[in-house]
Amino acid sequence: MSTFVLIPGAGGAAWYWSRVLPLLQGAGHGAVAVDLPGDDESAGLPEYARLVLEAIGGRHDVVLVAQSLGGFTAPLVCERASVRELVLVNAMIPVPGETPGAWWDNTGWAAAQQSAAKAHGYSTEFDTDTYFLHDVPPEVAAEGEPHQRPEANAVFESACNFTDWPRVPTRVLTGEADRFFPLDFQRQVARERLGMEPDVVPGGHLLALANPDGVANYLLRSGT
């Protein structure tokens, strides 16, 4: 059986994976969601990587799963731990030495996001409901409110210091209706930075909350 180690995105709340984790466990696998100190101005990417490494501990047959900002922690972990597979979910994909703060301009994110909004008829002005919660069930969004915390600047200024993408089998999962990182944008970044085509499932940016069955089924196809 595999152990799935799940890295959240901005804010660092392990709760993000709360709808996927029991599905993995129910299928007979180990699963742990890592809580990260997203609002701690003293914690950068090295601290995030350390916490994920602690969660892995002596576990074997690990599938590392990284959501959004978690994509910056993933290669640092893969360089230092035995990971069987890496799955990036609507993830920021870094290049060596890049900071999360520089990633936005480096990838052309803003123009891609604006273009997608105009093409699909939703507001170009960011708000949480439009870009994050548009397909999350209201009761799930309400449950998550106490777990939300802002992401401190420390991580956005922290360099992702790895030499090259680790030679770990990697897959990229993209939400078809992601408005924050639009599908065509994610395809472009995955092609340019990993030479890969993403797999696509229904759902928006908060894919594990909007489509937990789709995410779990996708992970289980690689984790069995």
N, C-alpha and C positions, 0 to 999 in steps of 0.2 A: 504494500500500500504506500501511496505517496503522502508527503506532508506538504500542504500548501501554506506558504508564508505570504501574507497579504499586506502590502504597503499601501496606506491611504494617500490621498492627494493633499492639497493645501488645507491647512488647519490641523492635519495629522490625526483626526479622530478615527480610532479603530472601528467605531460604530458604523462607519461607512460600509463596511463589509458584513453587517449584521444579517442581511437577508441571503447572502451567498454562503457564508460560513456553515450554517446548519445543513445546507444542501450537500456540501462536500463531506461533512461529517456523517450525514445520513447515508452516503454512498460508501462508507467504510474507510474513509481517508482521514488522516490527521489534518487539522487546519488551525492556524493561529493568525489573528489580525494584530498587527503591531501598532500600538498607540505612540504617536510621535509628538514632541513638545512644540507644536506649530507656533504657539504664541510666545515662545521663549526667545528673546533677543540675543541670548548667549549661545544658542544652539544652531549650528550650521550643518552642512551636509556630512562632515565627519561624525558628528554626534548622531545624526539620523542613521548613518550606516552602522555605527557601533550598536545602537539599539536593535536594529534588524539582525545583526550578527548574533547578539545575545539571544534573541528569540529563536534563531536557528539552532544555536548550541551544538549539541552532538547529533542532531537529527540527520538522517540519511534520506536519499531519494527525494530531495527538496525541489518543489516547483515554486519559484519566486514570481509573485504577481504584483505588478506596480501600476497604480492608477495615477494619471495626470502628472502632477509634480513629482510623484514617486519615481517617475522615470529617471530622475537625476540621482536618486539614491541607488537604484538597481545596479548600475555597472560597478559602483564602488563595493557593493556587497559581493557581486559575482567574482571580483578579483581576489577576494579573501575567504570565500566559503565554497564548499562543494555543492554546486547547484546543478541539478539535472536538466532543468529547463527554465527559461525566462519568458514570461508572458507580459507584454506591455498593453495596458488597457486605456484607450484615449490618452496616451501618455506623451509628455514632453520628452523628446529623444535628444539627448545632448551629444555634442562632439567633445573630445578631450579638452579639458581646461576651460570649458564654457561655464558661465554662471547662469542660473535661471533668469536673472534680471536681463541678461544680454540676449537670451534665447528668442524673445519676442521679436525684436528687430532683425536678428540674424535669420530667422525663418520667414519673415514677411507675414507674420500672424495677423496684424491689424488690418491690412488691406484684404486679406483672405476672409476674415470675419465680416468685414463691412460688405464685401461683395456677395457673400452668401446670404446675409440678412436682406439685402436689396432683392436678390434673386428669388428668395422664398417668402418675402412679404412680411417679415417681422421687424421690430424696431432695431435700428442700428445703435441705439443708446443702450448701454449695458444696464440690466437689472436682473436680480437673482431669479425672479419668476420666469422671465423670458428665456434666459440662457442656461439656467441650471434645473429649474423645477417644472418646466413646461410639461414633462411626461412622467413626473414622479407622483404616485398617488398622494393625495392631500394628507391622509392619515400617516403616511410614512414621513412626509416632509415635517409634519407637526411633531412626530416622535423624535426626529433628528434635531430639532431646534436647541434643546439643552446641551447637545454635544458639539455645537458649532463654536469655533474660535477663530480669530483672525490669524493669518499667516504673517509672522514677523519678517522684517526686512533682512534679518541675518542670513536666511537661506538664499534669498535672491541675490545676495552679494557674495555667496560662497562658491568658489570654483569647484567644478566636478573634476577632480584630479585623477584621471585614469589615463592609461597609455593608449589603449585601443579597446574596442568593444570585445569583451571576453568571448572566447570560443565556446559559448554555451548555446545549445539549440534555442532559438528565439522565435517567438511569434508575436504578431501585432494584431490586437483586436480593436476595432473601431465601431462606435455607435453610428448607425446610418443617419440619425437625426441629431447628431451632436451640433449644437449651435455655437458652442464656445470654441471648439476645435473642429471646424467643418470637415466633412468627409474628404473632399477633394484636397484640402490643405493637409490632412493627415496622410493621405496617399502620397502627396508630393514629398513630405518630410521623411516618411519611411523609405521611399525610393532613394532619395538623395543621401540619407545618412546610414541606412542599413542595407540598401539594395534589395528591399523586400516589398511585397504587396500585402497590405493589411487584409485580414479577414473582417467581414462586416456582419453585424447582427442588428436587429431593431433596437432603438433606444437612443437617448441623448447622452450628454456628458457624464451624468451621474448614473452610469450604465448599471452598476451593481444594485442600485435602488430602483431603477425604472424597469429593468429586465433581468432580475436575479436568476431566473431559470435559464435564460439564454447564456448568461455568463458562466453559470455553474456547468451547464452541459458542454460548453466550449472547453472549459478547463478540464473536465473529466475525460474528454476525448484525448487529451495529452497526458493526463495523470494516471491512467490505468495501465 
